[in-house]
């Protein structure tokens, strides 16, 4: 007997093995970001990457609306290089972070890649400033493709923060 999740996965045209690979990719990506292992995180990124944090959840257009972050690959490379120096003042000492990833939905794209939606909650201990815990809840859309070596690469990440249209503290890390 199949579960509701198995039925939904089959309806979306996603094999169990592919679903597992995508799920494992999301967990790895979250762990590398949580541990501020930015150069390893960057290795998951494709050359045509778009990293977008709109100002909340809604029908936003990256080209028409103000965003919290809207990086192409070049800008993302610069952001990661700054973080990797260890001298980003908002992250000295580096925030301790842990995120929970859940409600993973995977659909096959016409080009053979995957469109992935998941929910997350990120807990950030702001060691460098307030010593307080910030909570960052939201939903993420990833677009992934399989590389020639069989691993997955990320070419799109859209992070929709529940409170993205409110006043936010500095987002000086990869969310």
Residue pairs with C-beta under 8 A, 6 or more apart in sequence:
2 10
6 16
8 105
9 16
9 19
9 106
12 105
12 106
12 107
12 108
13 107
13 108
14 22
14 106
14 107
14 108
14 114
18 106
18 114
19 104
19 106
21 152
22 104
22 106
22 114
22 116
22 144
22 152
23 104
23 106
25 44
25 144
25 152
25 154
26 101
26 104
26 116
26 118
26 142
27 101
28 44
29 41
29 44
29 142
29 154
30 99
30 101
30 120
32 38
32 40
32 41
32 44
33 41
33 97
33 99
33 173
33 174
33 175
34 97
34 98
34 99
34 122
35 97
36 83
36 91
36 94
36 95
36 97
36 173
38 80
38 83
38 84
38 174
39 80
39 84
41 80
41 174
42 76
42 77
42 80
44 152
44 153
44 154
45 73
45 76
45 153
45 154
45 155
46 73
46 145
46 153
46 154
46 155
47 73
48 73
48 155
49 71
49 72
49 73
49 76
49 154
49 155
49 156
49 157
50 62
50 70
50 71
50 72
50 155
50 156
50 157
50 158
51 69
51 70
51 71
51 76
51 157
51 174
52 62
52 67
52 69
52 70
52 71
52 156
52 157
52 158
52 159
53 67
53 68
53 69
53 70
53 158
53 159
53 160
53 161
53 164
53 171
53 175
54 60
54 62
54 65
54 67
54 68
54 158
54 160
54 164
55 65
55 66
55 67
55 68
55 164
55 165
56 160
56 161
56 162
56 163
56 164
56 165
56 166
57 138
57 139
57 160
57 161
57 162
57 164
58 165
60 67
62 70
68 161
68 164
68 168
68 171
69 171
71 79
79 174
80 174
82 88
83 91
83 172
83 173
83 174
86 92
86 94
88 172
89 128
90 128
90 129
90 170
90 172
91 128
91 172
91 173
92 128
93 127
93 128
94 127
94 128
95 124
95 125
95 126
95 127
95 128
95 173
96 124
96 125
96 127
97 122
97 123
97 124
97 125
97 173
98 122
98 123
99 120
99 121
99 122
99 123
100 120
100 121
101 118
101 119
101 120
102 118
102 119
102 120
103 117
103 118
103 119
104 116
104 117
104 118
105 116
105 117
105 118
106 114
106 115
106 116
107 114
107 115
107 116
108 114
109 115
109 143
111 145
112 145
112 146
113 143
113 144
113 145
113 146
113 155
114 142
114 143
114 144
114 145
115 141
115 142
115 143
116 140
116 141
116 142
116 143
116 144
117 139
117 140
117 141
117 142
118 139
118 140
118 142
119 137
119 138
119 139
119 140
120 136
120 137
120 138
120 139
120 140
121 135
121 136
121 137
122 135
122 136
122 137
122 175
123 133
123 134
123 135
123 136
124 133
124 134
124 135
124 136
124 173
125 131
125 132
125 133
126 132
126 133
126 134
126 169
134 169
136 161
136 175
137 161
137 162
137 163
138 159
138 160
138 161
138 162
138 164
139 160
140 157
140 158
140 159
140 160
141 156
141 157
141 158
141 160
142 154
142 156
142 157
143 154
143 155
143 156
143 157
144 152
144 153
144 154
144 155
145 152
145 153
145 155
146 152
146 153
147 153
159 175
161 168
161 175
